[in-house]
Structure formats: structure tokens, C-alpha cells
């Protein structure tokens, strides 16, 4: 996934930070998790072979909004971020 994100960010957004800002704003606006049949994706646990940690860096305002939404919908921040990134990559593949 990290390589898909890096490639997508370079091709369409210039850098990972801009891509993360864009995808999280869209994820919060569209709220795909309210759709019937939506499934949250669970990231691998730290130390899982082949798993590389991915830090998401966004503005303080967006960070606060994402954290507040994760508390509101009772989903861990890690799960929300991982699912949002996978959702965004899948949207790009379909377009």
C-alpha cells in the first residue's frame, strides 16, 4: 500500500502530505462508512513481518477533525486512517 500511495501522490498530488490532506477531507465529507455494507479495514499490528509503518502528516485543524470523527464513530484512529487511505487508493483505481 505504501508504494501505491507514494506513486499516486507523485503522479497527482505532488507529495504525500497534499494527498493525505485531500483524501481525508474527502473521506470526512463523503462518510463512506455510513453506507450499508461498509467494512472497516484493520491494519497489521506493529512488528508484523512485511508491514511498514506509515505516518500521516496533515494540518493541525484536519488532524483534530479526524481525531474527533474517530471518537464520534467509535473507531480507532489507526483503523480510520488505514481505511481512508485504502478507500482513496481504490477510488483512484476505478477512475
N, C-alpha and C positions, 0 to 999 in steps of 0.2 A: 504494500500500500504506500509506503513512504516514497518509493520510486515513482509510482503513479502520481502522487501529489506533487513531487518535485517537477516532473515533466509537465503536468498540467499547469502549474504555477508559472513555469518558464515560458510556456507557449502562449498563455492567455492573460496572465496577470502580472508578469514581471518578477514577482518574488512571492515567497511563501506567506509572508505577513499580509500582503494585499489579498491573496487568495483566501486566507483564513478569515479575514475581516468580511469579505464578500460572502463566503459560504455560510458563515454563522449568522450574518444579518438575514440572508435568505431563509435559512433554516428556522430562525425565530419568527420570521414573518409568515412563512407558509405553514408552519407547525404540522409537518407531515405525520408526526407522532399521534395526531388526533384522528387520523384516518383508520377506518376499520381494517384490521389485519396487519397493521404496522408492527414490526418486531424490532426491539432494541438489540443492538449487537454488543456482545461482551468482548472487550479487548483481552488479550492474553495477560496473564499475571507477570509481574516483574520477574526476570530471571528465566523466562521460558526460552528454550533454545530457538534461535532464528527470529526472535522478537526484538525489535529495536524501538526504544522509547522515542516518542515524538513530542516535542514541546510546542504548544500553540501559543504564539505571542500576538496579542491584539491590544487595542486601546483599553485604557482603564474603564471607560464607560461601557464598552461592549463586554469586557470581562465581567463587570458587575451584573449586566443584564443576563448573560449566560449562566452565571452562578445562581442568580435569583430564580431563573426559569428551572434550573435543575432541582432546586429546593422545592419550588412550587409543584412540580410534577413528580417529585419523589423518585428521581433517577440520579445516580451518581454523576458527578461532573465528568469523570473519565468516560463513562458509558455515553453520555450525551455528546461529548466531543468526538469520540470514536465513531459513533453512529452518524453524526452530522458529516464528518469527512467522507465516510463510505457512501452516504446518500449523495453527496455532491459529486463524487467521482462517477457514481452510477448515472446521475443526470447528464454528466458530460459525455459519457459513452453513448447515451441514447440520442444526443443532439448531433 
